[in-house]
Each structure stands twice: as C-alpha cells, then as structure tokens.
C-alpha cells in the first residue's frame, strides 16, 4: 500500500493544498504510486500535472496555484477591465 510521505503533506500545506507531480516525485513517490493514490481517491487530479488532497477544500487560490504549478509558463494576473 502507498501512503503520502510527510514531505508531501507539508508541500500541500505550503501551497494552498496543491502540489505538482514533480514535487510529489521529489518527496519520494513514483508516477505509478501517484496513479495508485488517484485511483483510490487519496489524491485528486486538479489539472493534468497537479494534485490536491481530498481532505482539503480546494478554493480559488488552490485551483489557481494548481494551474501555475502544472504550467510554469502561465501567469495569472487578475480580472480584466
């Protein structure tokens, strides 16, 4: 069975409840383990390449952070006139 490492929980806590796949891999998880956790609803895919914990209510800041983590070239500036 695969569990989220403490480092992954810390990453979620520091980034509005989201983490990129690269960040999760840096905590010691493999891509296969991440897929396993998603299949068992232990992780939620927010956008391709970014995940959240189902125990955290994902707000607007979390969704925006997920987009930025999954697409580093994207910048979210705010509403337009």
QUIGITA-V713069 format. One record per residue. N is the residue number from 0. RES is the residue in three letters. PSI is psi in whole degrees, 0 to 359 (* if undefined). Layout:
BEGIN
[[N RES PSI] [N RES PSI]]
END
This chain:
BEGIN
[[0 UNK 144] [1 UNK 134] [2 UNK 156] [3 UNK 128] [4 UNK 158] [5 UNK 325] [6 UNK 325] [7 UNK 318] [8 UNK 319] [9 UNK 321] [10 UNK 315] [11 UNK 316] [12 UNK 328] [13 UNK 347] [14 UNK 50] [15 UNK 27] [16 UNK 12] [17 UNK 160] [18 UNK 149] [19 UNK 163] [20 UNK 322] [21 UNK 320] [22 UNK 321] [23 UNK 322] [24 UNK 322] [25 UNK 337] [26 UNK 356] [27 UNK 356] [28 UNK 151] [29 UNK 166] [30 UNK 320] [31 UNK 319] [32 UNK 322] [33 UNK 316] [34 UNK 318] [35 UNK 315] [36 UNK 324] [37 UNK 316] [38 UNK 330] [39 UNK 15] [40 UNK 30] [41 UNK 343] [42 UNK 150] [43 UNK 129] [44 UNK 115] [45 UNK 307] [46 UNK 163] [47 UNK 118] [48 UNK 358] [49 UNK 141] [50 UNK 158] [51 UNK 169] [52 UNK 137] [53 UNK 347] [54 UNK 357] [55 UNK 128] [56 UNK 117] [57 UNK 116] [58 UNK 188] [59 UNK 316] [60 UNK 323] [61 UNK 317] [62 UNK 319] [63 UNK 319] [64 UNK 321] [65 UNK 318] [66 UNK 315] [67 UNK 323] [68 UNK 321] [69 UNK 332] [70 UNK 85] [71 UNK 338] [72 UNK 352] [73 UNK 139] [74 UNK 129] [75 UNK 117] [76 UNK 336] [77 UNK 184] [78 UNK 155] [79 UNK 167] [80 UNK *]]
END
